[in-house]
Amino acid sequence: MTTTTSSTPVTTRPSVASLATDLLRQGWTGLRALLVLTVVLGVVYPVVVWAVGQLAFGDRADGQLVQQDGTVVGSALIGQPFDAETAPGLFHSRPSAGGYDPLATAPSNLGPSDPDLVRSIEQRRADVARTNGVAPSAVPPDAVTASGSGVDPYVSPAYAALQVERVAEASDLTVGEVRTLVAEHTHGRSLGFLGDPKVDVLQLNLAVLAAGR
Amino acid sequence: MGATAAGLLTILALVGVLALVYRPLGDYMAGVLTSTRHSKVETLGYRVIGVDPEGRQSARGYALSVVGFSVVSLVVLFAILVGQSVLPFSRGLPGMPWDMALNTAVSFVTNTNWQSYAGESTLGWTAQMAGLAVQNFVSAAVGIAVAIALVRAFTRRRNDDLGNFWVDLVRINLRILLPLALVSALVLVGLGAVQSFAPDRVVDTVLGGQQTLTFGPVASQEAIKELGTNGGGFFNANSAHPFENPTALSNLIEIFLLLLIPVCLTRTFGTMIGSRKHGYAVLGAMTFLWGAMLTVALVSEVGGHGDSARAAGAAMEGKETQLGTWASTLFAISTTGTSTGAVNSAHDSFTPVGGGAAMLNMMFGEVSPGGVGAGLYGFLIVAVLAVFVAGLMVGRTPEFLGKKIGTTEMTYVALYTLASPALVLIGVGVAIAMPSSADAMGNVGGHGFSEVVYAYTSAANNNGSAFGGITVTSTFFQLTLAAAMLLGRFVPILLVLRLAGSLARQGTVPTTAGTLPTHTVQFAALTVGVIALVAGLTFFPTLSLGPIAEALS
């Protein structure tokens, strides 16, 4: 054990050689400590969290996979790229800087005064307004901005509401029926006060597809 | 409920829960760090690593242990990252290139967690769990240990026994971090954070496209990433990623976790020095800085200032729908004030004043309330500086907690105060002079400059968050940022330990009528003033070229 006793404080400046020896000895102790701690913190701890998590919460720990007709089509927590081109008859997701690719989760990282960002926001506003037949001023912020994760599974209730008539028109459902589906997939703030209200786009679209048959 | 009421209630809930656990956790930590008893498991552990738990260390011995342990950590982590292809559970991924591995190893050993890689496409589970998450624990423990060594120094009289680093390391990990991480990881799993060893899964999406979903030990890493004020995301999107931070409730819990230990350590400090009022004064000053930065950032973010926010109707670029501006800003100020660097939104896309507040929060030297341990010793250094300034005003020899602040002590304090600002300014200066840096910036004009300033500020203060638009994968950035992180961590730590040694060797001076009281509101305000003055004088010119210019344009 390389410790100095409290009664003999270091008064002389130790030589470089003794510094190197001490450091090597501490490094050797450090290596042994690191290996022991790696077993406890790097193997046992995550495996225990996994085992208890699986027992206590089941598939909640598995990424909440979503099925359509018995086949897994995604995760409830990971959004998918529904937009005017690919899904004219369904609810659209927010813009994404990474194209909803879970292997490249990222925001746009464009600065608040970036002229390109301002231009694309204006362009998106015009596009969303035209696609849904509403006034540009009615388009909410989340419809024209990319998320932080690039895989945001939600849109605001305002953006969902604005799309109801278009979705109803494209399916065999009435506006009232689509509105009911939206309401079923709308979640208020967590515990009533945390975060913002949200609509789950993937599961809402699956419900629209199922009801439209 | 309106957004404003909900947002204010969120902040109130956060502060309320922290207040509830402040005493029990703070006193529990003080007990752990002063107890003379060793559990059976710990005794066995000391035998395995070859340490006498009753051995005592002077400042020199303690510093040697910190450095020895950190160097070994660096080498082992580098080896794991470079060689992950031969390790099990690596998802078939190759090793990191050497410069990225070096940067990452330095980043995690220094408690910075700056990330120049994307976890989902770069790292397997062994590297994440046995490499990075282990450093999330132990680098946090090193920070706490050094802070406690300094606190002990104030309680010693002509006795330079600062404790035993190995005992502190083991106890902080096993008795403080591990139980807290275990409980919070399970809570996060319950809320939907992923903890699964399922292989990567390619799914055919609703519209016939494909998505590759990747899983892993996310929740276990998330818990310690916040709790140890580390901040390194399992995924590239960090806490914006729904697998890491599934709901607005998990978001509040993560903010709580990253503030938990830095806040409660002020109680530990007060308890250990036998004057809880001093703990409250430190906490008060830290909270004031946090609250001030939060207010400034909220006004700008919620108010939607800046061109893009005005065009969109709200500052939602780079923010998650379910979190919104309030919860994103609360996270941003808490993560930059604690040297955590986890992000639940893109700081790069924050409004000019919001992003500037996040940057300034780091420039304060990470004391609002700072990283685990690092926040406490950083604040105590400024407190000594404040005592010195006050001493100059009244012409008395400065004293702090019964210790004389002489030339030796002030030398360490001055060097500490200069260390990270020097690293930031030199780093930014060199980077801006490099012609290649213009290509690395993800933004044009003043904001591109802000990205570079943010990068070196984050590295030198061991924060780890980024204005993420900047491309930092060039060898130049990998190495200079690694140097900033390494020096920004260990130069201050060595100075703190030398200061501790010098204080411990002193006797104590009695408190007299002439002693400057250091547990008062007045002194806390003076300390805040010193922090603001140092940061202002050092960084005002730099900030003027970046966020201030942007906000005014």
Interface residues (C-beta under 8 A of the other chain):
Chain A: M1 T2 T3 T4 T5 S6 P9 V10 P14 L19 D22 L23 L24 R25 Q26 G27 W28 T29 G30 L31 R32 A33 L34 V36 L37 T38 V40 L41 G42 V43 Y45 P46 V48 V49 W50 V52 G53 Q54 A56 F57 R60 A61 D62 G63 Q64 L65 Q68 T71 V72 V73 G74 S75 L77 I78 Q80 P81 F82 T86 A87 R94 Y100 D101 P102 L103 A104 T105 A106 P107 S108 N109 L110 G111 P112 S113 D114 P115 L117 V118 I121 E122 R125 V139 P140 P141 D142 V144 T145 A146 S147 G148 S149 G150 V151 D152 P153 Y154 V155 S156 H187 R189 S190 L191 G192 F193 L194 G195 D196 K198 L202 N205 L206 L209
Chain B: M1 A3 A5 A6 L9 T10 A13 G45 V48 I49 G50 V51 D52 G55 R56 Q57 S58 R60 G61 L64 S65 V67 G68 F69 S70 V71 V72 S73 V76 A118 E120 S121 M129 A130 G131 A133 V134 F137 V138 N159 D160 D161 N164 W166 L169 V170 N173 L174 L178 A181 L182 A185 L186 V189 G190 G192 A193 V194 Q195 S196 F197 A198 R201 V203 D204 T205 V206 L207 G209 Q211 T212 L213 T214 F215 P217 A219 S220 Q221 A223 I224 F235 N236 A237 A240 H241 P242 F243 P246 T247 A248 L249 N251 L252 G306 D307 S308 A309 A311 A312 G313 A314 A315 M316 E317 G318 K319 E320 T321 Q322 L323 G324 A327 S328 V343 N344 S345 A346 D348 S349 F350 T351 P352 G355 G442 N443 V444 G445 G446 H447 G448 S450 F467 G468 G469 R505 E550 S553
